[in-house]
Amino acid sequence: RFINIKRQLMKYKSLFLTIILSSFFSIQCFSFDKNEISPYLFKKNIQNFFLDKHSFPLESFIHSGLIFSNDSMEQYNSIMDFPPFQDYIDRGEKLFYKKIFNNKSLSSCLKIEQNKDFKYPKFDTEKSKIITLERQINLCLAELNQKKWKHNDPFTMGSVMAFIKSKNKGKTLIVDLPDIALDKFNNGKELYFKRIGKMNLACSSCHLLNSGKFFRDEQLSPTIGQPNHYPIFRKAEQYYSIQMRYQLCMKSVGAEPYELNSKELNQLEFFHSFISSGIPINGGVYR
């Protein structure tokens, strides 16, 4: 009987926390009606919102939630002097430049180093598809007669992703939005504001008006600049891409996450990256 009573108390405690959290994060930021304003005006509005809210220059958002704490930034800089995940980046460099078919490599296929700006994810107008960096890497592997890599494999895809982002550190993220991709952008935006899971929370619930506040033991980072510093390594060597982080957030609010490289997560990343355009990239880092 005592065990049953304890279970009931835990059940009501969970329900109480859900109600409190849902109420705390219930404030709406501003209208996001996809037919109301252009994506470019939306991006301008949301970037200005964070510039006014936190009084940091736009390029500072490359550090995401670290900007709220001088101690956290000092710890970050100290760890990045000798990153414990350097082996992953070194492995990624070897894989990136390795000649694997007809004297060609991922480097010669991707041609990222030739670009002034960093332009992933991008939209393929011919195939009408969002091309994330992971997808482009796998397209190159297929072209080079190699097997595709799993998106969450830290020893192949993760290592190359971390190397590419660290190698191109400081380049400005620029995501082009052709008219044909507008519906993909709007779908991603809708998902960003959609409440999901047992806690009835959306991405926007945490990372818009509540950026800088604490959720459990984690200080909530601002929306803009988040895609720019992924992939990351948490707890020294735990690899996360931006889509893996989306999945983790969905699980945290009691929702079933979408699969990596799914239509939904690709559209979410596309929207998220577009509104973070104009901020430099800084991936392959510690968090």
Disulfide bonds with the S-S distance in Angstrom:
Cys109-Cys140 2.10
